[in-house]
């Protein structure tokens, strides 16, 4: 999921360089949403693993 966020961020940067502001803004918004979903899943995973007594594999 983090890979998708980075992909959309790169698309946004390339679109901004070429002057496509609408596409850059949309890609940036998608990247932000995917990144925050990734963070939420990461936190939930760490919490559930802590409750179950397993050490996180980081």
N, C-alpha and C positions, 0 to 999 in steps of 0.2 A: 504494500500500500504506500509505503514511503517512496518507492520507486515511481509510482504513478504521480505522486505530488511533485517530485523532482522533474518528471517529464513535462508536466503542465507548466511548471515554472520556467523551464528552458524554452518551451513554445512561447510563453508570454514574453520572455526577453527577446527572442528572435523577432516576434511580431512587432514589438515596440521599436526595435532597431530599424525595421523596414517601414515604420509609420502606420501600422495597422492598430490604432488605439483601441477600437472596439474589441477586436480579437484578443489583444493583449490584456485588456481589463477582464474579459470573460475567463481567459485561461488563468489569470492570477486569482480570480475568485474561486474557481474550481480547485486550484492548488491549495488555497487556504482551507477550504472545506475538507478536502481529503487529508490534509496534514492534521487538522484538529480531530478528525475521526480517528486517525492513527494514534494520536496522543491519548485519546479517551480509551481506546482498546488496549494500549500499552499499560495504562494505569490500572484498568480493570484486571488485566492479566496478572500484573504484579500483586494486586490485592488478593485475587483468588488463589494464587500460588502461595502467598504468605499464610492465608487461612488454612490451606491444605497442608502446610508444613514443608513444602518443597522450596528449595533454593532457586532463584531465578537464573536462567542460563543467559548471562550477558557477557 
